[in-house]
Amino acid sequence: MSKMSFLTAAGLAAAVAVSMTIGAVAQPGPGFGWRYGPKFHGYYSGQEVARDKVEAAVKAALAKATKGTAWTSPRGVKHIPITVDGQIVGNLWDDADLTKLEVGSYWAGPFGQHAELISGGRVVGGIWVKA
């Protein structure tokens, strides 16, 4: 083994040890709450929200939601903001009736749950809710 490869391997081992130590500090014991995922690759909530709660929250938000002014990005993607009480809570990529949208997949994020909005079997947007 050359001296250079030994230094590289030793440096890598030290970096992994430091990363594991920092990871152990950033993830205090079991329980719920926001913290870093494995080796700082995103966040996780430590809890799962039932689908019926997410669907109810999405339906409640969409019942009082309005569409904002549509705009097109420089890459040609259409954006239609979904607003509730003056706050943007979601986005549509295709014009669709807000009352007829279905809930697709959803996942937890640091600010609530993000749900896909489906119309005609296609994902046409997304919305953030707190369920």
NUTOR-215322 format. One record per atom (N, C-alpha, C): atom name; residue number from 1; x, y, z. Coordinates in nm, 3 decimals, padded with zeros to 5 digits. Each point is the difference from the previous one (the first is absolute). Last residue first. Layout:
BEGIN
 atomo num      px      py      pz
    CA NUM       X       Y       Z
...
% end
This chain:
BEGIN
 atomo num      px      py      pz
     N 131 -05.218  01.807  00.869
    CA 131 -00.107 -00.095  00.038
     C 131  00.023 -00.049  00.143
     N 130  00.138  00.411 -00.368
    CA 130  00.035 -00.051  00.134
     C 130 -00.114 -00.087  00.045
     N 129  00.194  00.143 -00.523
    CA 129 -00.103  00.008  00.104
     C 129  00.058 -00.045  00.132
     N 128  00.126  00.135 -00.561
    CA 128  00.049 -00.021  00.136
     C 128 -00.115  00.017  00.098
     N 127  00.025 -00.151 -00.556
    CA 127 -00.049  00.091  00.104
     C 127  00.063 -00.039  00.134
     N 126  00.025 -00.070 -00.598
    CA 126  00.027 -00.044  00.136
     C 126 -00.046  00.105  00.099
     N 125 -00.084 -00.188 -00.561
    CA 125  00.049  00.100  00.095
     C 125  00.028 -00.061  00.135
     N 124 -00.161 -00.241 -00.387
    CA 124 -00.009  00.133 -00.059
     C 124  00.050  00.108  00.095
     N 123 -00.003 -00.567 -00.126
    CA 123  00.039  00.097  00.103
     C 123  00.004  00.137 -00.065
     N 122 -00.322 -00.399 -00.183
    CA 122  00.130  00.064 -00.014
     C 122  00.025  00.093  00.118
     N 121 -00.417 -00.245 -00.090
    CA 121  00.107 -00.100  00.009
     C 121  00.141  00.056 -00.014
     N 120 -00.403  00.276  00.008
    CA 120  00.001 -00.086 -00.119
     C 120  00.112 -00.101  00.000
     N 119  00.098  00.331  00.347
    CA 119 -00.119  00.025 -00.081
     C 119  00.010 -00.088 -00.124
     N 118  00.255  00.096  00.524
    CA 118 -00.020 -00.081 -00.120
     C 118 -00.131  00.037 -00.067
     N 117  00.410  00.169  00.379
    CA 117 -00.138  00.023 -00.044
     C 117 -00.017 -00.066 -00.137
     N 116  00.348 -00.078  00.451
    CA 116 -00.016  00.018 -00.143
     C 116 -00.148  00.019 -00.030
     N 115  00.248  00.130  00.475
    CA 115 -00.082 -00.096 -00.071
     C 115 -00.005  00.033 -00.148
     N 114  00.283  00.094  00.500
    CA 114 -00.012  00.042 -00.139
     C 114 -00.076 -00.109 -00.073
     N 113  00.037  00.173  00.543
    CA 113 -00.003 -00.108 -00.098
     C 113 -00.018  00.059 -00.139
     N 112  00.252  00.260  00.416
    CA 112 -00.130 -00.065 -00.016
     C 112  00.010 -00.114 -00.098
     N 111  00.379  00.270  00.109
    CA 111 -00.106  00.098  00.022
     C 111 -00.139 -00.059 -00.014
     N 110  00.424 -00.246 -00.065
    CA 110  00.020  00.077  00.124
     C 110 -00.112  00.100  00.030
     N 109 -00.130 -00.438 -00.273
    CA 109  00.110  00.093 -00.015
     C 109  00.014  00.081  00.127
     N 108 -00.255 -00.484 -00.220
    CA 108  00.020  00.098  00.106
     C 108  00.121  00.086 -00.031
     N 107 -00.339 -00.239 -00.370
    CA 107  00.115 -00.026  00.086
     C 107  00.015  00.112  00.100
     N 106 -00.350 -00.253 -00.414
    CA 106  00.033  00.109  00.091
     C 106  00.118 -00.041  00.085
     N 105 -00.320 -00.132 -00.489
    CA 105  00.100 -00.031  00.102
     C 105  00.022  00.120  00.089
     N 104 -00.426  00.076 -00.234
    CA 104  00.087 -00.110 -00.039
     C 104  00.092 -00.037  00.114
     N 103 -00.509  00.252 -00.061
    CA 103  00.128 -00.004  00.071
     C 103  00.077 -00.123 -00.046
     N 102 -00.373  00.300 -00.293
    CA 102  00.016 -00.112  00.091
     C 102  00.137  00.007  00.065
     N 101 -00.363  00.383 -00.243
    CA 101  00.132 -00.063  00.010
     C 101 -00.001 -00.112  00.103
     N 100 -00.360  00.321 -00.129
    CA 100 -00.004 -00.136 -00.055
     C 100  00.135 -00.071  00.007
     N  99 -00.088  00.463  00.135
    CA  99 -00.094 -00.083  00.077
     C  99 -00.004 -00.145 -00.047
     N  98  00.270  00.343 -00.217
    CA  98  00.050 -00.030  00.135
     C  98 -00.092 -00.093  00.078
     N  97  00.078  00.027 -00.539
    CA  97 -00.100  00.045  00.097
     C  97  00.046 -00.043  00.139
     N  96  00.365  00.098 -00.389
    CA  96 -00.096 -00.102  00.041
     C  96 -00.095  00.061  00.102
     N  95  00.460  00.094 -00.350
    CA  95 -00.120  00.062  00.053
     C  95 -00.103 -00.109  00.030
     N  94  00.529 -00.090  00.034
    CA  94 -00.107 -00.001 -00.100
     C  94 -00.122  00.065  00.064
     N  93  00.370 -00.015  00.258
    CA  93  00.073  00.008 -00.126
     C  93 -00.095 -00.006 -00.119
     N  92 -00.034  00.172  00.551
    CA  92 -00.050 -00.086 -00.108
     C  92  00.087  00.020 -00.123
     N  91  00.053  00.076  00.571
    CA  91  00.030  00.040 -00.136
     C  91 -00.063 -00.100 -00.096
     N  90 -00.014  00.195  00.567
    CA  90  00.023 -00.104 -00.100
     C  90  00.019  00.059 -00.137
     N  89 -00.077  00.255  00.399
    CA  89  00.014 -00.131  00.065
     C  89  00.026 -00.111 -00.099
     N  88  00.004  00.576  00.085
    CA  88  00.016 -00.104 -00.101
     C  88  00.028 -00.132  00.072
     N  87 -00.290  00.424  00.202
    CA  87  00.127 -00.073  00.007
     C  87  00.005 -00.105 -00.111
     N  86 -00.387  00.285  00.101
    CA  86  00.111  00.084 -00.045
     C  86  00.137 -00.067  00.004
     N  85 -00.409 -00.235  00.117
    CA  85  00.013  00.117  00.087
     C  85  00.123  00.084 -00.034
     N  84  00.034 -00.393 -00.274
    CA  84 -00.100 -00.009  00.106
     C  84  00.027  00.115  00.096
     N  83  00.152 -00.171 -00.544
    CA  83  00.009  00.085  00.119
     C  83 -00.117 -00.024  00.094
     N  82  00.312 -00.204 -00.443
    CA  82 -00.121 -00.027  00.077
     C  82  00.013  00.080  00.128
     N  81  00.245  00.070 -00.514
    CA  81  00.004 -00.011  00.146
     C  81 -00.139 -00.030  00.058
     N  80  00.226 -00.120 -00.479
    CA  80 -00.120  00.067  00.049
     C  80  00.001 -00.014  00.152
     N  79  00.355 -00.068 -00.455
    CA  79 -00.021  00.000  00.145
     C  79 -00.127  00.078  00.032
     N  78  00.298 -00.254 -00.444
    CA  78 -00.111  00.084  00.046
     C  78 -00.017 -00.017  00.151
     N  77  00.449 -00.054 -00.327
    CA  77 -00.089 -00.070  00.092
     C  77 -00.106  00.097  00.051
     N  76  00.392  00.090 -00.300
    CA  76 -00.126 -00.036 -00.062
     C  76 -00.097 -00.076  00.089
     N  75  00.446  00.214  00.087
    CA  75  00.013 -00.132 -00.064
     C  75 -00.131 -00.050 -00.057
     N  74  00.033  00.415  00.244
    CA  74  00.084  00.011 -00.119
     C  74  00.020 -00.134 -00.073
     N  73 -00.452  00.048  00.280
    CA  73  00.142  00.016  00.032
     C  73  00.081  00.013 -00.129
     N  72 -00.521  00.149  00.085
    CA  72  00.081 -00.104 -00.062
     C  72  00.147  00.028  00.028
     N  71 -00.516  00.114  00.244
    CA  71  00.120  00.052 -00.063
     C  71  00.080 -00.118 -00.054
     N  70 -00.522  00.163  00.239
    CA  70  00.087 -00.098 -00.066
     C  70  00.122  00.070 -00.061
     N  69 -00.302  00.153  00.436
    CA  69  00.030  00.034 -00.139
     C  69  00.099 -00.099 -00.058
     N  68 -00.295 -00.185  00.400
    CA  68  00.068  00.127 -00.024
     C  68  00.020  00.023 -00.149
     N  67 -00.393 -00.292  00.275
    CA  67  00.116 -00.006 -00.089
     C  67  00.057  00.140 -00.015
     N  66 -00.263 -00.203  00.445
    CA  66 -00.021  00.067 -00.128
     C  66  00.128 -00.014 -00.082
     N  65 -00.262 -00.259  00.464
    CA  65  00.114  00.047 -00.080
     C  65 -00.046  00.072 -00.126
     N  64 -00.249 -00.249  00.361
    CA  64  00.007  00.146  00.014
     C  64  00.116  00.061 -00.080
     N  63 -00.090 -00.470 -00.017
    CA  63 -00.135  00.056  00.004
     C  63  00.002  00.152  00.012
     N  62  00.400 -00.267  00.020
    CA  62 -00.046  00.025 -00.136
     C  62 -00.139  00.061 -00.003
     N  61  00.185 -00.128  00.418
    CA  61  00.078  00.110 -00.058
     C  61 -00.050  00.034 -00.139
     N  60 -00.192 -00.371  00.215
    CA  60 -00.037  00.124  00.070
     C  60  00.074  00.120 -00.057
     N  59  00.114 -00.428 -00.164
    CA  59 -00.136  00.038 -00.044
     C  59 -00.045  00.129  00.066
     N  58  00.411 -00.181  00.141
    CA  58  00.010  00.048 -00.138
     C  58 -00.137  00.046 -00.050
     N  57  00.020 -00.200  00.425
    CA  57  00.065  00.130  00.003
     C  57  00.012  00.059 -00.140
     N  56 -00.171 -00.438  00.042
    CA  56 -00.095  00.097  00.058
     C  56  00.060  00.140  00.001
     N  55  00.278 -00.356 -00.138
    CA  55 -00.105  00.026 -00.099
     C  55 -00.101  00.103  00.051
     N  54  00.332 -00.145  00.298
    CA  54  00.059  00.081 -00.106
     C  54 -00.105  00.035 -00.104
     N  53 -00.126 -00.293  00.343
    CA  53  00.023  00.134  00.054
     C  53  00.057  00.094 -00.106
     N  52 -00.060 -00.458 -00.107
    CA  52 -00.130  00.068  00.010
     C  52  00.014  00.141  00.058
     N  51  00.386 -00.287 -00.032
    CA  51 -00.044  00.052 -00.129
     C  51 -00.132  00.076  00.012
     N  50  00.349 -00.031  00.416
    CA  50 -00.098 -00.084 -00.069
     C  50 -00.051  00.067 -00.127
     N  49  00.491  00.075  00.215
    CA  49 -00.132  00.059  00.008
     C  49 -00.095 -00.086 -00.083
     N  48  00.494 -00.079  00.276
    CA  48 -00.076 -00.022 -00.122
     C  48 -00.140  00.058  00.020
     N  47  00.531  00.091  00.218
    CA  47 -00.138 -00.040  00.018
     C  47 -00.068 -00.016 -00.134
     N  46  00.452  00.153  00.062
    CA  46 -00.007 -00.101  00.103
     C  46 -00.142 -00.044  00.028
     N  45  00.204  00.325 -00.331
    CA  45 -00.079  00.045  00.113
     C  45 -00.002 -00.100  00.113
     N  44  00.393  00.143 -00.377
    CA  44 -00.112 -00.090  00.016
     C  44 -00.072  00.037  00.129
     N  43  00.389  00.208 -00.395
    CA  43 -00.066 -00.003  00.129
     C  43 -00.103 -00.112  00.003
     N  42  00.486  00.057 -00.303
    CA  42 -00.138  00.041  00.014
     C  42 -00.052 -00.013  00.142
     N  41  00.441 -00.174 -00.075
    CA  41 -00.068 -00.004 -00.130
     C  41 -00.148  00.029  00.020
     N  40  00.388 -00.054  00.329
    CA  40 -00.041  00.134 -00.042
     C  40 -00.066  00.002 -00.138
     N  39  00.128 -00.412  00.237
    CA  39  00.115  00.075 -00.053
     C  39 -00.042  00.131 -00.065
     N  38 -00.416 -00.250  00.118
    CA  38  00.129 -00.068 -00.001
     C  38  00.108  00.084 -00.069
     N  37 -00.383  00.305  00.158
    CA  37 -00.007 -00.141 -00.035
     C  37  00.139 -00.060  00.000
     N  36 -00.167  00.434  00.305
    CA  36  00.063 -00.044 -00.124
     C  36 -00.019 -00.149 -00.020
     N  35 -00.374  00.255  00.275
    CA  35  00.144 -00.015  00.013
     C  35  00.056 -00.049 -00.133
     N  34 -00.495  00.138  00.293
    CA  34  00.078  00.015 -00.123
     C  34  00.147 -00.010  00.031
     N  33 -00.398 -00.261  00.275
    CA  33  00.059  00.132 -00.013
     C  33  00.087  00.005 -00.124
     N  32 -00.172 -00.417  00.365
    CA  32 -00.038  00.078 -00.116
     C  32  00.067  00.136  00.002
     N  31  00.199 -00.479  00.210
    CA  31 -00.105  00.098  00.022
     C  31 -00.025  00.080 -00.125
     N  30  00.463 -00.261  00.221
    CA  30 -00.125 -00.025 -00.072
     C  30 -00.103  00.107  00.031
     N  29  00.521  00.142  00.035
    CA  29 -00.087 -00.107  00.045
     C  29 -00.127 -00.021 -00.080
     N  28  00.291  00.389 -00.156
    CA  28 -00.010 -00.037  00.141
     C  28 -00.107 -00.104  00.025
     N  27  00.306  00.193 -00.405
    CA  27 -00.115 -00.087  00.010
     C  27 -00.017 -00.048  00.144
     N  26  00.362  00.284 -00.138
    CA  26 -00.115  00.062 -00.065
     C  26 -00.127 -00.084  00.011
     N  25  00.422 -00.156  00.169
    CA  25 -00.041  00.118  00.076
     C  25 -00.127  00.061 -00.058
     N  24  00.198 -00.360 -00.223
    CA  24 -00.053 -00.048  00.128
     C  24 -00.047  00.117  00.085
     N  23  00.212  00.093 -00.409
    CA  23 -00.131 -00.059 -00.022
     C  23 -00.062 -00.047  00.129
     N  22  00.443  00.153  00.009
    CA  22 -00.091  00.113 -00.018
     C  22 -00.142 -00.052 -00.020
     N  21  00.330 -00.325  00.020
    CA  21 -00.011  00.066  00.129
     C  21 -00.098  00.117 -00.008
     N  20  00.108 -00.228 -00.394
    CA  20 -00.083 -00.084  00.085
     C  20 -00.019  00.064  00.138
     N  19  00.288  00.214 -00.304
    CA  19 -00.137  00.005 -00.050
     C  19 -00.093 -00.082  00.088
     N  18  00.462 -00.018  00.087
    CA  18 -00.053  00.131  00.038
     C  18 -00.146  00.010 -00.043
     N  17  00.226 -00.385 -00.134
    CA  17 -00.014  00.000  00.146
     C  17 -00.060  00.132  00.048
     N  16  00.109 -00.040 -00.456
    CA  16 -00.116 -00.083  00.032
     C  16 -00.025  00.000  00.150
     N  15  00.385  00.217 -00.153
    CA  15 -00.119  00.074 -00.041
     C  15 -00.127 -00.077  00.033
     N  14  00.415 -00.211  00.072
    CA  14 -00.020  00.108  00.097
     C  14 -00.126  00.080 -00.033
     N  13  00.133 -00.335 -00.303
    CA  13 -00.046 -00.061  00.125
     C  13 -00.027  00.107  00.106
     N  12  00.190  00.139 -00.406
    CA  12 -00.138 -00.042 -00.020
     C  12 -00.058 -00.060  00.128
     N  11  00.454  00.115 -00.003
    CA  11 -00.083  00.120 -00.004
     C  11 -00.147 -00.034 -00.016
     N  10  00.312 -00.348 -00.029
    CA  10 -00.007  00.049  00.137
     C  10 -00.087  00.124  00.008
     N   9  00.087 -00.177 -00.425
    CA   9 -00.086 -00.093  00.075
     C   9 -00.015  00.048  00.145
     N   8  00.295  00.241 -00.273
    CA   8 -00.136  00.017 -00.049
     C   8 -00.096 -00.089  00.079
     N   7  00.456 -00.041  00.087
    CA   7 -00.050  00.127  00.050
     C   7 -00.144  00.023 -00.044
     N   6  00.218 -00.379 -00.165
    CA   6 -00.023 -00.015  00.143
     C   6 -00.056  00.129  00.059
     N   5  00.133 -00.006 -00.452
    CA   5 -00.127 -00.071  00.018
     C   5 -00.030 -00.022  00.148
     N   4  00.412  00.208 -00.111
    CA   4 -00.112  00.084 -00.040
     C   4 -00.133 -00.071  00.022
     N   3  00.412 -00.230  00.072
    CA   3 -00.025  00.097  00.106
     C   3 -00.123  00.086 -00.032
     N   2  00.014 -00.493 -00.206
    CA   2  00.082  00.120 -00.006
     C   2 -00.040  00.096  00.112
     N   1 -00.019 -00.548 -00.017
    CA   1 -00.086  00.118  00.000
     C   1  00.090  00.123  00.000
% end
